[in-house]
Amino acid sequence: MGLENVWVATLTDGLIRADYIAGIETHQTPALTGKPSRWLLDVTLTVSAGSGTKDSWEVSHLHRTLAQTDVYPAQAAEELARRLHRLRRDGAAGVLRTYVRYEELSFEFSYFDAGEAAE
C-alpha cells in the first residue's frame, strides 16, 4: 500500500496527498529590509506548475512549505522521510502535521478513524 490515504498539511496551502511528494528539503530565505531570514521545510510535488504569457511559458517544480522557523531545522527532512515510510508501511490513513515548538520541528499524525491511537 502506498501513501494515497495520508495527507500532509502545508503551512498555508491546505492538504496535499503524501504520495505526490517527490522531494523534501530545508532552505533559508533571504533577509529582507525589516524582515529576518527564515528556515523553511518544503516538499516538492510530482506535478509541475506553469505560468507566463502567450509568447512564453515557464514550467517549474511545484513546492509547498510545511513549516518555517528562525533556526536551522536539523534532521527535519530525514525525520519527515522516516515518518512517511512508517506510515506507508503501516497502511495508515489520516493527516500529518508539522509543528514548531521551541524552534524545533515535530510531526504529529491524526488517524481518520478516531478509534485508532494518534502518534
Biopython code that builds the backbone (N, CA, C, O; Angstrom):
import numpy as np
from Bio.PDB.StructureBuilder import StructureBuilder

atoms = [
    (1, "MET", "N", (0.836, -1.184, 0.000)),
    (1, "MET", "CA", (0.000, 0.000, 0.000)),
    (1, "MET", "C", (0.876, 1.240, 0.000)),
    (1, "MET", "O", (1.920, 1.268, 0.653)),
    (2, "GLY", "N", (0.460, 2.256, -0.723)),
    (2, "GLY", "CA", (1.220, 3.488, -0.804)),
    (2, "GLY", "C", (0.744, 4.518, 0.202)),
    (2, "GLY", "O", (0.190, 4.186, 1.250)),
    (3, "LEU", "N", (0.971, 5.762, -0.138)),
    (3, "LEU", "CA", (0.612, 6.862, 0.755)),
    (3, "LEU", "C", (-0.613, 7.637, 0.259)),
    (3, "LEU", "O", (-0.788, 8.800, 0.620)),
    (4, "GLU", "N", (-1.465, 7.008, -0.564)),
    (4, "GLU", "CA", (-2.607, 7.736, -1.105)),
    (4, "GLU", "C", (-3.653, 8.089, -0.048)),
    (4, "GLU", "O", (-4.525, 8.918, -0.311)),
    (5, "ASN", "N", (-3.592, 7.491, 1.127)),
    (5, "ASN", "CA", (-4.535, 7.800, 2.203)),
    (5, "ASN", "C", (-3.922, 8.669, 3.292)),
    (5, "ASN", "O", (-4.544, 8.910, 4.327)),
    (6, "VAL", "N", (-2.697, 9.138, 3.054)),
    (6, "VAL", "CA", (-2.035, 10.027, 4.003)),
    (6, "VAL", "C", (-1.988, 11.416, 3.376)),
    (6, "VAL", "O", (-1.540, 11.587, 2.242)),
    (7, "TRP", "N", (-2.455, 12.400, 4.130)),
    (7, "TRP", "CA", (-2.462, 13.783, 3.683)),
    (7, "TRP", "C", (-1.500, 14.571, 4.549)),
    (7, "TRP", "O", (-1.391, 14.311, 5.747)),
    (8, "VAL", "N", (-0.801, 15.533, 3.961)),
    (8, "VAL", "CA", (0.178, 16.352, 4.675)),
    (8, "VAL", "C", (-0.320, 17.797, 4.672)),
    (8, "VAL", "O", (-0.629, 18.358, 3.620)),
    (9, "ALA", "N", (-0.391, 18.388, 5.864)),
    (9, "ALA", "CA", (-0.840, 19.771, 5.988)),
    (9, "ALA", "C", (0.314, 20.716, 5.648)),
    (9, "ALA", "O", (1.422, 20.570, 6.164)),
    (10, "THR", "N", (0.041, 21.675, 4.782)),
    (10, "THR", "CA", (1.043, 22.683, 4.440)),
    (10, "THR", "C", (0.856, 23.890, 5.349)),
    (10, "THR", "O", (-0.132, 23.982, 6.077)),
    (11, "LEU", "N", (1.798, 24.802, 5.302)),
    (11, "LEU", "CA", (1.728, 25.985, 6.146)),
    (11, "LEU", "C", (0.528, 26.869, 5.790)),
    (11, "LEU", "O", (-0.162, 27.370, 6.677)),
    (12, "THR", "N", (0.283, 27.059, 4.486)),
    (12, "THR", "CA", (-0.806, 27.961, 4.085)),
    (12, "THR", "C", (-1.656, 27.447, 2.920)),
    (12, "THR", "O", (-2.635, 28.096, 2.549)),
    (13, "ASP", "N", (-1.308, 26.302, 2.338)),
    (13, "ASP", "CA", (-1.985, 25.847, 1.125)),
    (13, "ASP", "C", (-2.924, 24.667, 1.326)),
    (13, "ASP", "O", (-3.335, 24.049, 0.345)),
    (14, "GLY", "N", (-3.274, 24.334, 2.555)),
    (14, "GLY", "CA", (-4.194, 23.230, 2.785)),
    (14, "GLY", "C", (-3.486, 21.891, 2.874)),
    (14, "GLY", "O", (-2.392, 21.798, 3.431)),
    (15, "LEU", "N", (-4.104, 20.856, 2.329)),
    (15, "LEU", "CA", (-3.581, 19.489, 2.407)),
    (15, "LEU", "C", (-3.105, 19.013, 1.041)),
    (15, "LEU", "O", (-3.687, 19.355, 0.011)),
    (16, "ILE", "N", (-2.033, 18.215, 1.049)),
    (16, "ILE", "CA", (-1.562, 17.557, -0.170)),
    (16, "ILE", "C", (-1.455, 16.069, 0.114)),
    (16, "ILE", "O", (-1.147, 15.675, 1.238)),
    (17, "ARG", "N", (-1.702, 15.245, -0.882)),
    (17, "ARG", "CA", (-1.561, 13.794, -0.705)),
    (17, "ARG", "C", (-0.089, 13.448, -0.647)),
    (17, "ARG", "O", (0.706, 13.914, -1.463)),
    (18, "ALA", "N", (0.266, 12.622, 0.329)),
    (18, "ALA", "CA", (1.671, 12.281, 0.555)),
    (18, "ALA", "C", (2.283, 11.526, -0.618)),
    (18, "ALA", "O", (3.491, 11.617, -0.833)),
    (19, "ASP", "N", (1.491, 10.789, -1.377)),
    (19, "ASP", "CA", (2.068, 10.051, -2.500)),
    (19, "ASP", "C", (2.473, 10.964, -3.656)),
    (19, "ASP", "O", (3.073, 10.491, -4.621)),
    (20, "TYR", "N", (2.162, 12.251, -3.584)),
    (20, "TYR", "CA", (2.609, 13.217, -4.588)),
    (20, "TYR", "C", (3.935, 13.872, -4.228)),
    (20, "TYR", "O", (4.474, 14.645, -5.020)),
    (21, "ILE", "N", (4.468, 13.575, -3.047)),
    (21, "ILE", "CA", (5.728, 14.174, -2.619)),
    (21, "ILE", "C", (6.892, 13.459, -3.296)),
    (21, "ILE", "O", (7.038, 12.241, -3.197)),
    (22, "ALA", "N", (7.720, 14.249, -3.988)),
    (22, "ALA", "CA", (8.883, 13.691, -4.680)),
    (22, "ALA", "C", (10.188, 14.099, -4.015)),
    (22, "ALA", "O", (11.223, 13.480, -4.261)),
    (23, "GLY", "N", (10.159, 15.134, -3.173)),
    (23, "GLY", "CA", (11.376, 15.601, -2.527)),
    (23, "GLY", "C", (11.058, 16.357, -1.252)),
    (23, "GLY", "O", (9.973, 16.915, -1.089)),
    (24, "ILE", "N", (12.037, 16.362, -0.345)),
    (24, "ILE", "CA", (11.917, 17.084, 0.926)),
    (24, "ILE", "C", (13.202, 17.874, 1.097)),
    (24, "ILE", "O", (14.293, 17.333, 0.914)),
    (25, "GLU", "N", (13.087, 19.154, 1.449)),
    (25, "GLU", "CA", (14.293, 19.972, 1.602)),
    (25, "GLU", "C", (14.095, 21.048, 2.652)),
    (25, "GLU", "O", (12.971, 21.452, 2.951)),
    (26, "THR", "N", (15.192, 21.497, 3.196)),
    (26, "THR", "CA", (15.200, 22.676, 4.053)),
    (26, "THR", "C", (16.068, 23.718, 3.359)),
    (26, "THR", "O", (17.095, 23.389, 2.765)),
    (27, "HIS", "N", (15.653, 24.963, 3.438)),
    (27, "HIS", "CA", (16.467, 26.039, 2.867)),
    (27, "HIS", "C", (16.153, 27.333, 3.589)),
    (27, "HIS", "O", (15.114, 27.468, 4.236)),
    (28, "GLN", "N", (17.063, 28.277, 3.469)),
    (28, "GLN", "CA", (16.942, 29.552, 4.148)),
    (28, "GLN", "C", (16.474, 30.624, 3.173)),
    (28, "GLN", "O", (16.956, 30.705, 2.043)),
    (29, "THR", "N", (15.544, 31.431, 3.617)),
    (29, "THR", "CA", (15.089, 32.548, 2.791)),
    (29, "THR", "C", (16.062, 33.709, 2.952)),
    (29, "THR", "O", (16.759, 33.783, 3.964)),
    (30, "PRO", "N", (16.126, 34.604, 1.995)),
    (30, "PRO", "CA", (16.998, 35.774, 2.166)),
    (30, "PRO", "C", (16.370, 36.755, 3.158)),
    (30, "PRO", "O", (15.148, 36.855, 3.267)),
    (31, "ALA", "N", (17.223, 37.464, 3.867)),
    (31, "ALA", "CA", (16.740, 38.520, 4.767)),
    (31, "ALA", "C", (16.308, 39.712, 3.915)),
    (31, "ALA", "O", (16.993, 40.079, 2.960)),
    (32, "LEU", "N", (15.192, 40.302, 4.256)),
    (32, "LEU", "CA", (14.694, 41.484, 3.562)),
    (32, "LEU", "C", (14.712, 42.654, 4.532)),
    (32, "LEU", "O", (14.812, 42.454, 5.742)),
    (33, "THR", "N", (14.617, 43.842, 4.026)),
    (33, "THR", "CA", (14.624, 45.030, 4.876)),
    (33, "THR", "C", (13.506, 44.924, 5.917)),
    (33, "THR", "O", (12.327, 44.833, 5.578)),
    (34, "GLY", "N", (13.901, 44.938, 7.173)),
    (34, "GLY", "CA", (12.934, 44.856, 8.251)),
    (34, "GLY", "C", (12.384, 43.472, 8.515)),
    (34, "GLY", "O", (11.512, 43.313, 9.369)),
    (35, "LYS", "N", (12.871, 42.459, 7.801)),
    (35, "LYS", "CA", (12.355, 41.098, 7.951)),
    (35, "LYS", "C", (13.534, 40.128, 7.969)),
    (35, "LYS", "O", (14.284, 40.056, 6.995)),
    (36, "PRO", "N", (13.711, 39.377, 9.065)),
    (36, "PRO", "CA", (14.857, 38.476, 9.151)),
    (36, "PRO", "C", (14.706, 37.251, 8.249)),
    (36, "PRO", "O", (13.609, 36.925, 7.796)),
    (37, "SER", "N", (15.808, 36.598, 8.007)),
    (37, "SER", "CA", (15.821, 35.359, 7.250)),
    (37, "SER", "C", (15.112, 34.262, 8.051)),
    (37, "SER", "O", (15.141, 34.270, 9.282)),
    (38, "ARG", "N", (14.479, 33.325, 7.349)),
    (38, "ARG", "CA", (13.792, 32.205, 7.990)),
    (38, "ARG", "C", (14.241, 30.906, 7.336)),
    (38, "ARG", "O", (14.685, 30.903, 6.187)),
    (39, "TRP", "N", (14.125, 29.806, 8.068)),
    (39, "TRP", "CA", (14.379, 28.480, 7.533)),
    (39, "TRP", "C", (13.033, 27.843, 7.198)),
    (39, "TRP", "O", (12.089, 27.919, 7.985)),
    (40, "LEU", "N", (12.951, 27.211, 6.018)),
    (40, "LEU", "CA", (11.723, 26.571, 5.565)),
    (40, "LEU", "C", (11.928, 25.071, 5.413)),
    (40, "LEU", "O", (12.994, 24.618, 4.998)),
    (41, "LEU", "N", (10.904, 24.315, 5.750)),
    (41, "LEU", "CA", (10.833, 22.897, 5.414)),
    (41, "LEU", "C", (9.829, 22.796, 4.281)),
    (41, "LEU", "O", (8.640, 23.050, 4.471)),
    (42, "ASP", "N", (10.313, 22.423, 3.095)),
    (42, "ASP", "CA", (9.481, 22.349, 1.894)),
    (42, "ASP", "C", (9.422, 20.935, 1.356)),
    (42, "ASP", "O", (10.321, 20.123, 1.580)),
    (43, "VAL", "N", (8.332, 20.657, 0.635)),
    (43, "VAL", "CA", (8.248, 19.433, -0.146)),
    (43, "VAL", "C", (8.094, 19.828, -1.610)),
    (43, "VAL", "O", (7.482, 20.847, -1.933)),
    (44, "THR", "N", (8.655, 19.011, -2.482)),
    (44, "THR", "CA", (8.496, 19.169, -3.922)),
    (44, "THR", "C", (7.503, 18.114, -4.368)),
    (44, "THR", "O", (7.607, 16.949, -3.986)),
    (45, "LEU", "N", (6.532, 18.529, -5.184)),
    (45, "LEU", "CA", (5.489, 17.612, -5.626)),
    (45, "LEU", "C", (5.802, 17.066, -7.020)),
    (45, "LEU", "O", (6.579, 17.648, -7.776)),
    (46, "THR", "N", (5.177, 15.941, -7.332)),
    (46, "THR", "CA", (5.414, 15.291, -8.622)),
    (46, "THR", "C", (4.699, 15.987, -9.767)),
    (46, "THR", "O", (4.839, 15.580, -10.920)),
    (47, "VAL", "N", (3.944, 17.016, -9.472)),
    (47, "VAL", "CA", (3.274, 17.793, -10.520)),
    (47, "VAL", "C", (4.040, 19.086, -10.738)),
    (47, "VAL", "O", (4.741, 19.560, -9.844)),
    (48, "SER", "N", (3.907, 19.643, -11.907)),
    (48, "SER", "CA", (4.592, 20.899, -12.196)),
    (48, "SER", "C", (3.566, 22.018, -12.308)),
    (48, "SER", "O", (2.365, 21.775, -12.428)),
    (49, "ALA", "N", (4.057, 23.230, -12.268)),
    (49, "ALA", "CA", (3.201, 24.405, -12.411)),
    (49, "ALA", "C", (3.747, 25.265, -13.532)),
    (49, "ALA", "O", (4.960, 25.377, -13.703)),
    (50, "GLY", "N", (2.861, 25.866, -14.286)),
    (50, "GLY", "CA", (3.289, 26.717, -15.384)),
    (50, "GLY", "C", (2.703, 28.099, -15.262)),
    (50, "GLY", "O", (1.641, 28.304, -14.674)),
    (51, "SER", "N", (3.420, 29.040, -15.833)),
    (51, "SER", "CA", (2.918, 30.413, -15.874)),
    (51, "SER", "C", (3.586, 31.134, -17.022)),
    (51, "SER", "O", (4.611, 30.689, -17.538)),
    (52, "GLY", "N", (3.011, 32.230, -17.413)),
    (52, "GLY", "CA", (3.621, 33.006, -18.485)),
    (52, "GLY", "C", (2.602, 33.775, -19.283)),
    (52, "GLY", "O", (1.511, 34.093, -18.812)),
    (53, "THR", "N", (2.996, 34.067, -20.522)),
    (53, "THR", "CA", (2.148, 34.817, -21.440)),
    (53, "THR", "C", (1.982, 34.012, -22.716)),
    (53, "THR", "O", (2.497, 32.899, -22.820)),
    (54, "LYS", "N", (1.270, 34.562, -23.684)),
    (54, "LYS", "CA", (1.090, 33.839, -24.948)),
    (54, "LYS", "C", (2.410, 33.684, -25.703)),
    (54, "LYS", "O", (2.533, 32.800, -26.551)),
    (55, "ASP", "N", (3.407, 34.539, -25.402)),
    (55, "ASP", "CA", (4.690, 34.479, -26.092)),
    (55, "ASP", "C", (5.697, 33.531, -25.433)),
    (55, "ASP", "O", (6.584, 33.001, -26.101)),
    (56, "SER", "N", (5.557, 33.323, -24.133)),
    (56, "SER", "CA", (6.486, 32.409, -23.460)),
    (56, "SER", "C", (5.792, 31.761, -22.271)),
    (56, "SER", "O", (4.934, 32.358, -21.620)),
    (57, "TRP", "N", (6.182, 30.551, -22.016)),
    (57, "TRP", "CA", (5.586, 29.761, -20.939)),
    (57, "TRP", "C", (6.705, 29.114, -20.151)),
    (57, "TRP", "O", (7.630, 28.548, -20.733)),
    (58, "GLU", "N", (6.633, 29.192, -18.849)),
    (58, "GLU", "CA", (7.666, 28.613, -17.994)),
    (58, "GLU", "C", (7.041, 27.547, -17.099)),
    (58, "GLU", "O", (6.032, 27.791, -16.437)),
    (59, "VAL", "N", (7.643, 26.380, -17.088)),
    (59, "VAL", "CA", (7.172, 25.275, -16.256)),
    (59, "VAL", "C", (8.239, 24.985, -15.215)),
    (59, "VAL", "O", (9.422, 24.881, -15.538)),
    (60, "SER", "N", (7.813, 24.855, -13.965)),
    (60, "SER", "CA", (8.772, 24.567, -12.896)),
    (60, "SER", "C", (8.150, 23.602, -11.901)),
    (60, "SER", "O", (6.949, 23.333, -11.941)),
    (61, "HIS", "N", (8.983, 23.088, -11.011)),
    (61, "HIS", "CA", (8.503, 22.181, -9.967)),
    (61, "HIS", "C", (7.608, 22.939, -9.001)),
    (61, "HIS", "O", (7.793, 24.133, -8.763)),
    (62, "LEU", "N", (6.647, 22.236, -8.455)),
    (62, "LEU", "CA", (5.732, 22.839, -7.503)),
    (62, "LEU", "C", (6.214, 22.523, -6.089)),
    (62, "LEU", "O", (6.351, 21.353, -5.731)),
    (63, "HIS", "N", (6.470, 23.541, -5.292)),
    (63, "HIS", "CA", (6.957, 23.411, -3.923)),
    (63, "HIS", "C", (5.865, 23.865, -2.964)),
    (63, "HIS", "O", (5.105, 24.786, -3.266)),
    (64, "ARG", "N", (5.792, 23.222, -1.820)),
    (64, "ARG", "CA", (4.877, 23.634, -0.766)),
    (64, "ARG", "C", (5.636, 23.669, 0.554)),
    (64, "ARG", "O", (6.417, 22.763, 0.847)),
    (65, "THR", "N", (5.412, 24.711, 1.351)),
    (65, "THR", "CA", (6.086, 24.874, 2.630)),
    (65, "THR", "C", (5.259, 24.231, 3.733)),
    (65, "THR", "O", (4.058, 24.476, 3.854)),
    (66, "LEU", "N", (5.930, 23.396, 4.544)),
    (66, "LEU", "CA", (5.271, 22.751, 5.672)),
    (66, "LEU", "C", (5.478, 23.509, 6.966)),
    (66, "LEU", "O", (4.607, 23.500, 7.835)),
    (67, "ALA", "N", (6.630, 24.171, 7.108)),
    (67, "ALA", "CA", (6.926, 24.891, 8.351)),
    (67, "ALA", "C", (8.020, 25.907, 8.101)),
    (67, "ALA", "O", (8.788, 25.797, 7.145)),
    (68, "GLN", "N", (8.080, 26.911, 8.984)),
    (68, "GLN", "CA", (9.179, 27.866, 8.962)),
    (68, "GLN", "C", (9.616, 28.132, 10.388)),
    (68, "GLN", "O", (8.812, 28.113, 11.320)),
    (69, "THR", "N", (10.913, 28.383, 10.538)),
    (69, "THR", "CA", (11.481, 28.588, 11.860)),
    (69, "THR", "C", (12.670, 29.543, 11.763)),
    (69, "THR", "O", (13.199, 29.785, 10.678)),
    (70, "ASP", "N", (13.077, 30.076, 12.899)),
    (70, "ASP", "CA", (14.215, 31.001, 12.937)),
    (70, "ASP", "C", (15.560, 30.286, 12.925)),
    (70, "ASP", "O", (16.573, 30.884, 12.561)),
    (71, "VAL", "N", (15.585, 29.021, 13.315)),
    (71, "VAL", "CA", (16.845, 28.282, 13.405)),
    (71, "VAL", "C", (16.830, 27.099, 12.431)),
    (71, "VAL", "O", (15.774, 26.620, 12.019)),
    (72, "TYR", "N", (18.024, 26.650, 12.083)),
    (72, "TYR", "CA", (18.167, 25.538, 11.146)),
    (72, "TYR", "C", (17.469, 24.289, 11.676)),
    (72, "TYR", "O", (17.780, 23.832, 12.776)),
    (73, "PRO", "N", (16.533, 23.731, 10.914)),
    (73, "PRO", "CA", (15.799, 22.547, 11.370)),
    (73, "PRO", "C", (16.576, 21.253, 11.084)),
    (73, "PRO", "O", (16.231, 20.490, 10.181)),
    (74, "ALA", "N", (17.611, 21.034, 11.859)),
    (74, "ALA", "CA", (18.487, 19.871, 11.661)),
    (74, "ALA", "C", (17.676, 18.582, 11.666)),
    (74, "ALA", "O", (16.829, 18.376, 12.535)),
    (75, "GLN", "N", (17.933, 17.739, 10.717)),
    (75, "GLN", "CA", (17.332, 16.408, 10.592)),
    (75, "GLN", "C", (15.829, 16.422, 10.284)),
    (75, "GLN", "O", (15.212, 15.356, 10.264)),
    (76, "ALA", "N", (15.229, 17.570, 10.048)),
    (76, "ALA", "CA", (13.787, 17.624, 9.799)),
    (76, "ALA", "C", (13.403, 16.876, 8.519)),
    (76, "ALA", "O", (12.415, 16.142, 8.506)),
    (77, "ALA", "N", (14.170, 17.055, 7.453)),
    (77, "ALA", "CA", (13.851, 16.370, 6.200)),
    (77, "ALA", "C", (13.952, 14.855, 6.368)),
    (77, "ALA", "O", (13.092, 14.114, 5.890)),
    (78, "GLU", "N", (15.003, 14.400, 7.046)),
    (78, "GLU", "CA", (15.182, 12.964, 7.266)),
    (78, "GLU", "C", (14.084, 12.402, 8.167)),
    (78, "GLU", "O", (13.591, 11.300, 7.924)),
    (79, "GLU", "N", (13.698, 13.145, 9.202)),
    (79, "GLU", "CA", (12.641, 12.678, 10.102)),
    (79, "GLU", "C", (11.304, 12.601, 9.372)),
    (79, "GLU", "O", (10.540, 11.661, 9.590)),
    (80, "LEU", "N", (11.008, 13.570, 8.512)),
    (80, "LEU", "CA", (9.781, 13.514, 7.730)),
    (80, "LEU", "C", (9.796, 12.305, 6.806)),
    (80, "LEU", "O", (8.785, 11.614, 6.685)),
    (81, "ALA", "N", (10.910, 12.040, 6.159)),
    (81, "ALA", "CA", (11.010, 10.870, 5.280)),
    (81, "ALA", "C", (10.792, 9.574, 6.071)),
    (81, "ALA", "O", (10.088, 8.676, 5.609)),
    (82, "ARG", "N", (11.397, 9.479, 7.263)),
    (82, "ARG", "CA", (11.200, 8.286, 8.105)),
    (82, "ARG", "C", (9.735, 8.131, 8.511)),
    (82, "ARG", "O", (9.190, 7.028, 8.486)),
    (83, "ARG", "N", (9.104, 9.243, 8.882)),
    (83, "ARG", "CA", (7.698, 9.183, 9.297)),
    (83, "ARG", "C", (6.807, 8.731, 8.143)),
    (83, "ARG", "O", (5.925, 7.892, 8.330)),
    (84, "LEU", "N", (7.033, 9.282, 6.957)),
    (84, "LEU", "CA", (6.252, 8.859, 5.791)),
    (84, "LEU", "C", (6.476, 7.384, 5.476)),
    (84, "LEU", "O", (5.534, 6.686, 5.101)),
    (85, "HIS", "N", (7.695, 6.903, 5.622)),
    (85, "HIS", "CA", (7.984, 5.484, 5.393)),
    (85, "HIS", "C", (7.189, 4.608, 6.369)),
    (85, "HIS", "O", (6.585, 3.613, 5.968)),
    (86, "ARG", "N", (7.197, 4.985, 7.646)),
    (86, "ARG", "CA", (6.453, 4.195, 8.653)),
    (86, "ARG", "C", (4.954, 4.213, 8.364)),
    (86, "ARG", "O", (4.284, 3.188, 8.489)),
    (87, "LEU", "N", (4.432, 5.369, 7.982)),
    (87, "LEU", "CA", (3.008, 5.453, 7.665)),
    (87, "LEU", "C", (2.654, 4.601, 6.459)),
    (87, "LEU", "O", (1.612, 3.946, 6.443)),
    (88, "ARG", "N", (3.522, 4.607, 5.444)),
    (88, "ARG", "CA", (3.291, 3.760, 4.260)),
    (88, "ARG", "C", (3.327, 2.299, 4.638)),
    (88, "ARG", "O", (2.452, 1.530, 4.239)),
    (89, "ARG", "N", (4.336, 1.903, 5.407)),
    (89, "ARG", "CA", (4.495, 0.508, 5.832)),
    (89, "ARG", "C", (3.289, 0.028, 6.637)),
    (89, "ARG", "O", (2.868, -1.121, 6.501)),
    (90, "ASP", "N", (2.731, 0.911, 7.479)),
    (90, "ASP", "CA", (1.612, 0.550, 8.338)),
    (90, "ASP", "C", (0.253, 0.673, 7.646)),
    (90, "ASP", "O", (-0.766, 0.280, 8.214)),
    (91, "GLY", "N", (0.229, 1.213, 6.432)),
    (91, "GLY", "CA", (-1.028, 1.377, 5.713)),
    (91, "GLY", "C", (-1.955, 2.387, 6.384)),
    (91, "GLY", "O", (-3.173, 2.208, 6.386)),
    (92, "ALA", "N", (-1.389, 3.431, 6.945)),
    (92, "ALA", "CA", (-2.151, 4.421, 7.704)),
    (92, "ALA", "C", (-2.996, 5.304, 6.790)),
    (92, "ALA", "O", (-2.726, 5.441, 5.597)),
    (93, "ALA", "N", (-4.035, 5.901, 7.394)),
    (93, "ALA", "CA", (-4.877, 6.879, 6.708)),
    (93, "ALA", "C", (-5.144, 8.018, 7.682)),
    (93, "ALA", "O", (-5.642, 7.798, 8.786)),
    (94, "GLY", "N", (-4.807, 9.239, 7.267)),
    (94, "GLY", "CA", (-5.015, 10.391, 8.137)),
    (94, "GLY", "C", (-4.227, 11.587, 7.674)),
    (94, "GLY", "O", (-3.846, 11.679, 6.507)),
    (95, "VAL", "N", (-3.978, 12.517, 8.600)),
    (95, "VAL", "CA", (-3.315, 13.789, 8.281)),
    (95, "VAL", "C", (-2.054, 13.938, 9.120)),
    (95, "VAL", "O", (-2.082, 13.771, 10.339)),
    (96, "LEU", "N", (-0.948, 14.252, 8.453)),
    (96, "LEU", "CA", (0.331, 14.515, 9.107)),
    (96, "LEU", "C", (0.530, 16.028, 9.158)),
    (96, "LEU", "O", (0.447, 16.712, 8.138)),
    (97, "ARG", "N", (0.795, 16.536, 10.360)),
    (97, "ARG", "CA", (1.020, 17.975, 10.545)),
    (97, "ARG", "C", (2.405, 18.215, 11.120)),
    (97, "ARG", "O", (2.927, 17.407, 11.889)),
    (98, "THR", "N", (2.990, 19.343, 10.731)),
    (98, "THR", "CA", (4.292, 19.763, 11.239)),
    (98, "THR", "C", (4.067, 20.903, 12.228)),
    (98, "THR", "O", (3.350, 21.859, 11.933)),
    (99, "TYR", "N", (4.684, 20.795, 13.398)),
    (99, "TYR", "CA", (4.560, 21.828, 14.422)),
    (99, "TYR", "C", (5.935, 22.364, 14.776)),
    (99, "TYR", "O", (6.922, 21.627, 14.772)),
    (100, "VAL", "N", (5.992, 23.657, 15.084)),
    (100, "VAL", "CA", (7.214, 24.282, 15.569)),
    (100, "VAL", "C", (7.006, 24.559, 17.050)),
    (100, "VAL", "O", (6.123, 25.324, 17.438)),
    (101, "ARG", "N", (7.836, 23.923, 17.868)),
    (101, "ARG", "CA", (7.780, 24.125, 19.317)),
    (101, "ARG", "C", (9.178, 24.414, 19.803)),
    (101, "ARG", "O", (10.090, 23.606, 19.628)),
    (102, "TYR", "N", (9.344, 25.565, 20.411)),
    (102, "TYR", "CA", (10.659, 25.957, 20.936)),
    (102, "TYR", "C", (11.726, 25.859, 19.852)),
    (102, "TYR", "O", (12.846, 25.410, 20.096)),
    (103, "GLU", "N", (11.347, 26.293, 18.637)),
    (103, "GLU", "CA", (12.233, 26.315, 17.467)),
    (103, "GLU", "C", (12.641, 24.926, 16.976)),
    (103, "GLU", "O", (13.572, 24.813, 16.179)),
    (104, "GLU", "N", (11.974, 23.875, 17.429)),
    (104, "GLU", "CA", (12.213, 22.523, 16.915)),
    (104, "GLU", "C", (10.961, 22.048, 16.203)),
    (104, "GLU", "O", (9.842, 22.329, 16.633)),
    (105, "LEU", "N", (11.162, 21.322, 15.105)),
    (105, "LEU", "CA", (10.033, 20.794, 14.349)),
    (105, "LEU", "C", (9.657, 19.414, 14.868)),
    (105, "LEU", "O", (10.519, 18.604, 15.207)),
    (106, "SER", "N", (8.361, 19.167, 14.923)),
    (106, "SER", "CA", (7.872, 17.837, 15.270)),
    (106, "SER", "C", (6.731, 17.493, 14.321)),
    (106, "SER", "O", (6.093, 18.378, 13.750)),
    (107, "PHE", "N", (6.490, 16.220, 14.166)),
    (107, "PHE", "CA", (5.454, 15.739, 13.257)),
    (107, "PHE", "C", (4.434, 14.944, 14.066)),
    (107, "PHE", "O", (4.793, 14.079, 14.866)),
    (108, "GLU", "N", (3.154, 15.251, 13.844)),
    (108, "GLU", "CA", (2.085, 14.555, 14.542)),
    (108, "GLU", "C", (1.075, 14.062, 13.525)),
    (108, "GLU", "O", (0.694, 14.782, 12.602)),
    (109, "PHE", "N", (0.649, 12.826, 13.709)),
    (109, "PHE", "CA", (-0.272, 12.189, 12.780)),
    (109, "PHE", "C", (-1.611, 11.960, 13.459)),
    (109, "PHE", "O", (-1.675, 11.429, 14.568)),
    (110, "SER", "N", (-2.677, 12.363, 12.786)),
    (110, "SER", "CA", (-4.038, 12.136, 13.265)),
    (110, "SER", "C", (-4.713, 11.147, 12.323)),
    (110, "SER", "O", (-4.863, 11.421, 11.132)),
    (111, "TYR", "N", (-5.118, 10.002, 12.857)),
    (111, "TYR", "CA", (-5.789, 8.992, 12.047)),
    (111, "TYR", "C", (-7.193, 9.445, 11.702)),
    (111, "TYR", "O", (-7.834, 10.139, 12.491)),
    (112, "PHE", "N", (-7.681, 9.055, 10.518)),
    (112, "PHE", "CA", (-9.060, 9.354, 10.149)),
    (112, "PHE", "C", (-10.032, 8.608, 11.041)),
    (112, "PHE", "O", (-11.089, 9.130, 11.395)),
    (113, "ASP", "N", (-9.672, 7.379, 11.403)),
    (113, "ASP", "CA", (-10.520, 6.579, 12.293)),
    (113, "ASP", "C", (-10.213, 6.995, 13.726)),
    (113, "ASP", "O", (-9.124, 6.721, 14.232)),
    (114, "ALA", "N", (-11.154, 7.647, 14.374)),
    (114, "ALA", "CA", (-10.916, 8.162, 15.743)),
    (114, "ALA", "C", (-10.642, 7.031, 16.725)),
    (114, "ALA", "O", (-10.135, 7.299, 17.814)),
    (115, "GLY", "N", (-10.951, 5.788, 16.396)),
    (115, "GLY", "CA", (-10.701, 4.667, 17.284)),
    (115, "GLY", "C", (-9.241, 4.243, 17.328)),
    (115, "GLY", "O", (-8.838, 3.503, 18.225)),
    (116, "GLU", "N", (-8.435, 4.709, 16.358)),
    (116, "GLU", "CA", (-7.018, 4.379, 16.332)),
    (116, "GLU", "C", (-6.235, 5.417, 17.115)),
    (116, "GLU", "O", (-6.621, 6.585, 17.158)),
    (117, "ALA", "N", (-5.145, 5.006, 17.730)),
    (117, "ALA", "CA", (-4.309, 5.928, 18.513)),
    (117, "ALA", "C", (-3.507, 6.816, 17.591)),
    (117, "ALA", "O", (-3.026, 6.362, 16.552)),
    (118, "ALA", "N", (-3.357, 8.070, 17.953)),
    (118, "ALA", "CA", (-2.528, 9.012, 17.200)),
    (118, "ALA", "C", (-1.104, 8.920, 17.716)),
    (118, "ALA", "O", (-0.862, 8.664, 18.896)),
    (119, "GLU", "N", (-0.147, 9.140, 16.782)),
    (119, "GLU", "CA", (1.266, 9.104, 17.179)),
    (119, "GLU", "C", (1.653, 10.384, 17.826)),
    (119, "GLU", "O", (2.804, 10.549, 18.230)),
]
sb = StructureBuilder()
sb.init_structure("model")
sb.init_model(0)
sb.init_chain("A")
sb.init_seg("    ")
for serial, (resi, resn, name, xyz) in enumerate(atoms, 1):
    if name == "N":
        sb.init_residue(resn, " ", resi, " ")
    sb.init_atom(name, np.array(xyz, "f"), 0.0, 1.0, " ", f" {name:<3s}", serial, name[0])
structure = sb.get_structure()
